[in-house]
Amino acid sequence: MTLEEKIKVAVVPTGPREDFVRRLKGALYLYKKGRVDLIMMSGAPSYLDKLATQIFKKYGVEKVLWEGSSRNTTENVWNSLDVLSPLEAEVVFVTNDYHGPRVLREIRRCIRKRDTPKVELFTVKSKGFLRKLIPEFLKMLFPKGPKRLKRYLNKLYL
């Protein structure tokens, strides 16, 4: 890599174990294909750190960044871009298909508010796609929570 080339980083948000493993495999796919130079884990330290470390050793990944302060999707996007913006790195967020729309919304919100590097989204397939998509969709429609949803449904059916 020359100085003129930008570093490409795959950002993997933590989450439920099954989803996290699929995201990690997606990032490893990008790494092995040469589409990213580095993998960054984003999320609060948890039981998944040990699992990720084992997987990285197994696949020979030596270049890993850890951002350990994020607790949700919004913080994953903002904190990761805060870390990577000074490097002027190109960023690929790796997430599950059902989670993609929410991550994309946060990426767009972040890009509007500050100067950010090139950002892409790479999604991996999930088991039970519809079962997981519906709650995600409701979270996007009613970010204030179930009370707002209940009021909305009461207005509809009364």
C-alpha positions in Angstrom: 0.0 0.0 0.0 1.4 3.4 -1.0 1.0 6.6 0.9 -1.6 7.8 -1.6 -3.8 4.8 -1.0 -6.4 5.1 1.7 -6.6 2.4 4.3 -9.8 0.4 4.2 -11.4 -0.8 7.4 -14.2 -3.2 8.1 -16.1 -2.2 11.2 -17.9 -5.1 13.0 -20.4 -4.0 15.7 -20.9 -6.5 18.6 -24.3 -7.9 19.3 -26.0 -11.2 20.0 -23.6 -14.1 19.6 -25.1 -15.6 16.5 -25.3 -12.2 14.7 -21.9 -11.2 15.8 -20.3 -14.5 14.4 -22.0 -13.9 11.1 -20.8 -10.2 11.0 -17.3 -11.4 11.9 -17.3 -14.0 9.1 -18.4 -11.2 6.7 -15.5 -9.1 7.8 -13.1 -12.0 7.4 -14.4 -12.6 3.9 -13.7 -9.0 3.0 -10.2 -9.2 4.6 -9.3 -12.4 2.8 -10.5 -11.0 -0.6 -8.3 -7.9 0.0 -11.3 -5.5 0.1 -10.2 -4.3 3.5 -6.8 -3.9 5.2 -7.9 -3.9 8.8 -10.8 -5.1 10.9 -12.2 -2.9 13.7 -14.4 -4.3 16.5 -17.0 -1.8 17.8 -18.8 -2.3 21.0 -18.5 -2.5 24.7 -16.1 -5.2 25.9 -17.9 -8.4 26.5 -17.8 -12.2 26.3 -17.5 -11.8 22.5 -13.9 -10.4 22.8 -12.5 -13.8 23.6 -14.4 -15.4 20.8 -13.3 -12.7 18.3 -9.6 -13.1 19.4 -9.9 -16.9 18.9 -11.4 -16.4 15.4 -8.7 -13.9 14.4 -5.9 -16.2 15.5 -7.5 -19.1 13.6 -7.7 -17.1 10.4 -4.3 -15.4 10.8 -5.7 -11.8 11.2 -3.1 -9.7 12.9 -4.4 -6.2 12.2 -7.3 -5.5 14.5 -8.6 -2.3 16.1 -10.9 -2.3 19.1 -13.3 0.5 20.0 -14.8 -0.5 23.2 -17.1 2.3 24.4 -20.2 1.8 22.2 -23.3 0.4 23.6 -25.8 0.7 20.7 -26.0 1.1 17.0 -25.8 4.9 17.1 -22.7 4.8 19.2 -21.1 2.1 17.0 -21.4 4.4 14.0 -20.4 7.7 15.6 -17.5 6.3 17.8 -16.1 4.2 15.0 -16.1 7.1 12.6 -14.5 9.4 15.3 -11.6 6.9 15.6 -11.2 6.4 11.8 -11.8 10.0 10.5 -8.2 11.2 11.4 -6.8 8.3 9.5 -9.0 9.3 6.5 -9.8 5.6 6.1 -12.5 4.2 3.9 -15.0 2.4 6.1 -17.2 -0.6 5.5 -19.7 -1.4 8.2 -20.4 -5.1 8.4 -23.8 -5.9 9.8 -26.8 -8.3 9.4 -29.4 -7.8 6.7 -32.2 -7.0 9.1 -30.0 -4.5 10.9 -28.8 -2.8 7.7 -31.5 -0.1 7.4 -30.8 1.2 11.0 -27.1 1.3 10.5 -27.5 3.1 7.1 -29.8 5.7 8.8 -27.1 6.4 11.4 -24.3 6.6 8.7 -26.4 9.1 6.8 -27.1 11.1 10.0 -23.4 11.1 10.8 -22.3 12.1 7.3 -24.7 15.1 7.3 -23.3 16.4 10.6 -19.6 16.1 10.0 -16.9 15.5 7.5 -16.4 11.8 7.2 -14.5 9.4 5.1 -16.1 7.2 2.4 -18.5 4.8 4.1 -20.1 1.6 2.8 -22.4 -1.0 4.1 -21.9 -4.7 3.8 -24.7 -7.0 5.0 -24.6 -10.7 5.9 -27.6 -13.0 5.8 -29.4 -13.8 9.1 -31.5 -16.7 10.3 -35.1 -15.7 10.9 -34.8 -12.6 8.8 -38.5 -11.5 9.0 -38.7 -12.3 12.7 -35.8 -9.9 13.3 -36.8 -7.3 10.7 -40.2 -6.5 12.2 -38.8 -5.3 15.6 -36.0 -3.4 13.8 -38.6 -1.7 11.6 -40.7 -0.8 14.6 -37.7 0.7 16.4 -37.1 2.9 13.3 -40.7 4.0 13.2 -41.1 4.5 16.9 -37.7 5.4 18.4 -39.3 6.6 21.6 -40.4 3.1 22.4 -43.5 0.9 22.9 -45.6 3.7 24.6 -45.5 5.7 21.4 -46.4 2.6 19.4 -49.3 1.8 21.7 -50.7 5.4 21.4 -50.4 5.2 17.6 -52.2 1.8 17.4 -54.9 3.1 19.8 -55.6 6.1 17.5 -55.8 3.8 14.5 -58.3 1.4 16.0 -60.5 3.7 18.1 
